[in-house]
Amino acid sequence: MQIIAFHNELAMNDDRDPTDADVAVGEVCRAVREVSKRRPGLVVVAPSILEHDVARNYKFRDWLRKPKNRDLGRWLLTRANRAPISRPVSSDESGVEYVCRGKVAAGLGAAHIYDGIAFSLDDRGEWASSAVPIHRSRLVERDVGEIDVVEDRVTVRNLSRVTHLSPHLDWIAKFGLSDVTTGHQVWNSRDEFYPYLRFLPGVEGQLISLERSWVEPVAKQLYLINRAAIEWDPEERPAPLWLSKVTPEHEVRRRSGIFDFLDVDQRVHTFDLHSRFTPGPGRVYFRLAADERKIVVAHVGRKLI
């Protein structure tokens, strides 16, 4: 399931200094790219962003023309081209209107409707928050022929700089995971949910043939291992800070050879680090690949004996 990042059009204005806008546009683009490192399928909805004013006599298109901004800007536009929708739905289409600071908030509203995240250009602290409260008005049918307007306040996830990412990390990693209900789905969605894990070829069959009672526990364990791998810097520490119980095998069992597997480098490695899942003696066996900054999974299933 894709995470969608919606451009907050209310954060654009034409009274900024172009130098300040340069910094702010780079900040928000880098923040969105950080999300994509954790969820490679992320897409962006930013209609007509090239023509938006980001400063006085200075459009996003002008920012993009600068050589130092070209790669980052093109990355953002590429993500926009992959989006399943080209624009936020209007209030006439959805029956819901979102207002922020007295103005209709199309991008912020769409981020709430699609359970996504908004990104906002900010150089003055106006959008310097990881969450933005907005006002919602909905048409609700009470009885036959009777329509009421229901109003409330909702909160929308927001990014304007990389430091706003931290409160959203758990949501980013888990988004859509509850929709995974079969071993086939665990395997087919591995690149989206577990980008910091690499699986040996034999794991495909193990995941596809998972017992139904093991699908959710396995998906959760792989999520926890991947989440730890995201934050792991091999130059700072030899192993990740685990979010679940992870232990190596005892030396005698380790030397028995049952945890040795041929990796894609055509070398045999020992995969004795493991986490547990239930019901039964479920195990995920893996090794650390510091040179790739990834964790390599060799076996998912019953405890190896």
N, C-alpha and C positions, 0 to 999 in steps of 0.2 A: 504494500500500500504506500503510495507516494505522499510525502509531505509537500504541501504547497505553501510557498512564501508569497504573500501579497504585498505589493507596493502600496504604502500609505501616501496617497496623493496630497493629503492635507499638510504633509511635512515639506512640500515643495513651495518655494516662494521666490520672488524676483528682487528682494531687497538685501540679499546677502552679498558680501564681498566675494568675488570669484576665488580668491586665495583660500578663504575659509571654506567655501563650498568644495574646493578640490580635496581638502583633507576629509571633510565629512562624507563625501561620496565614496572615497576610498575606504573609509572606516566601515560604512554600512555594507558595501560590497564584500569586504573581507569577512564580515560577520556572517553574511548569508553563505559564503563559500565554506566557512567552518562548519555550518550545519551539514552541508553536502558531504564533507569528509566523513561524517558519522552516518549519513543516510544518502548514499550515492544516487538514489532515484529522485532526489529533491528537484522540484520544478518551480519556476517563478512566473507569477502573473503580474505584468507591469505594462498595461496598455498605453501606447503612445509615449513611452518613457523617453524616447530619443528627443521628443519635442518639448519635454517639460523644462521649465526654467528652474535651474538650481541656484542661480545668482543673477545679479544685474547684467542683462544682455549676454547671458551665458547659459546655454542649454546643456542637458546631459550629452547630447551629440558633440558639443564642443569639448566637454571633459574627455570623452572617448577618443577624440582625435589626438590627444597628447600621447606621445610614445610610451611614457611611463604608465599610462592607464589602459593601454590598448588590450593587453592580455586579460586583465581583470574585467574590463567592460565587455569584451567579447564573450568571456565565460558567462557573464550574467545574461546576455542576450541569447546565448545558446540554450540556457536553461529555460528561458521564456519561450523559445521556439518548440520546446518539448512539452509544454503544459497542455493538459487535456481541455482547458478552457482558455479563451483569449481575453476575457474581461470578467469582472465581478458581476453577478446577477443584479439587476435593478430591483428596487423595492416593489415595482409593479409586477415583476416576475415572481418574486419570492413572498410577497405579502408582509415583508419585514423591512422596517427602516431603521438604520443605525445613524445616530448623530453624536458627534464629538465636538465639544467646544463651540456649539451652536451651528455646526455645519454638517451636512450629510456626509457620512464617512463610508464611501464605497469599499475601499481596500480593507479598512479595519473590520467592517461588517462582514465582508467575504471571508476574512481570516477566522471569524467566529463561526460563520455558517459551516465552513469546511473543516473546522477543528484544526486550522493551520496556524501560521504565524505571520505577523506583519513585519515589514522592515521600513524604517523611517529615517530620512535624512535629518541629521541633527547637528547643529554647531553652536547652539545657545542654551542647551539644556532643556528645551521645550519638550523633547521626546526622549529624554535621557532616562528611560525606565524600561525594565524588562516586561512590564505589563501596563496596559492602558485601559482605564475604565471608560465605557461608552454607554449611551442611552439607547435602549431598544424599544421600538413600538411594533406590536403585532396585531393583526386582525384575527380574532378568534371567534368561531361560531359557537354560541352558547346553546341556542335552541334553533329549531327550523326557522330560517328567515331572520334570525336575530344575530347581529354581528357586534362584538365589543372590541374596543381597542385596549390591549393590555400593554402596560409600560413597565419596564424594569431596567436595572443597571447590570451590565455584564462586563467581564474583563477579557481583554484580548492579549495574547502573547505578542511581544514586540522586541525587535532588535534595532539598535542604531549603532552599536559598536560591539566588538568581540567580547567585552566584559559582561555583556548582557546574556551571554550564552549559558552561564553556569546554572541559573535557576531552571533552565529548560532541558538540561542534559538527560534527565530520567525520562521525560516525555519524548524527547527525540529518539531515544533508544527503544522505547516500548511502543511507540505509535504503530498501530495496526497489528501488533503481535497477538492480541486476543482473537484476531480473525483466523489465525493459523490453527487448523484443527486436524490436519493429517500429516503423516510423515512426508508425503509427496510435497506438501506445501512448505514444510521446514526446509527441505532440500532446494526446492525451486526458488525460494525467497532468501537463500543464504547470502547472496551478494548485497541485498538491501538491508537485511537485519544484522548480518555478522561480517561487515567488511574487513574487520581486523583478524578474522579467522581464515585459515586455509585448511581444506579438507583433503585427506588422502583419497584416492579413487574408491577404495573399498567402503568408505563411509556412506556413499550414495545408497547402496543396497541396504545398509543397516538402517538408515533413516526412513527409506521408503517402506520397509517392512516393520516399522515400529509398532508395538502393541498400542492400541488406542489409549490405554491408561498411561502410557509413557510420553505421548506427544507433547502435552502441556509442560510436564516437568523437564523434558529434554530442551524444549524451546526456551524455557526460563533459564536453565543452566548455561546454555550457549549464549544467551543474552548477557548473563552475569560475567561470563568469561570474556566476551567481546568488550563489555563495558570496562573491565579492568585493563584490557589490552589498549583501549583508546588512550587512557591516561598514562600508559607505561612509556617511560623514556629509558631505554637500555643503558644510556650513558650515565644516568643518574642512579639507577638501582638495578640489581641483577634480575629481579623478578617483579611482576606487577603487584600492586596492593589488591589482594583478592577480595571479592565481595561475597564469596561463599567459601565453604570449607574446601581447601585444596591442599593435598598432601602428596609426597612422593611415596613410592613403595619402599618397603624395607630392603636393605642391601641384598639379602639372600634371594628374595623374589626378583629383585631388579636384575640380578646377574643370571637369572634362569633362562633368559632369552624370550620369554613370552610377551614382553613389551617392546620387542625389537621389530621395526617395520621398515620396509624399503620406501624411501621418500623419492620425490621427483628428481632429485639431484643424483639418483642412482646410488645413494649411500644408505646404509642401514643406520637408523637412529633409534635411541631408546625413548619411548613415550610412556614413562611411568608416572608422571604427574597426573592426578585425576581428581575430579569432583564427583559427587554422589547425587543420585536421584532415586526416588521411590515411586511406586511400590516395588518391593524386591531389591536385590542388590544391583541397582543400576549404576553405571559408571560412564564418564566421559574421559578418555585417556588422550593426553596431548603432550607436546613439548614446546619450549620457547625457541623461537627463531629470531634472535636479536638482530641479525643482519637484515632481515625483512621487516623488523618491528611488527611481527605477527605471531600468532599462536597457531600451531599446526595440530589438527585433530586427526587421530589415527583410528579411534574405535569409539563407537557409541552403542551401548547395549549392556548385557550382563557383565558382571565382574569377571575379569580374566583369571582363570585358575589353572 
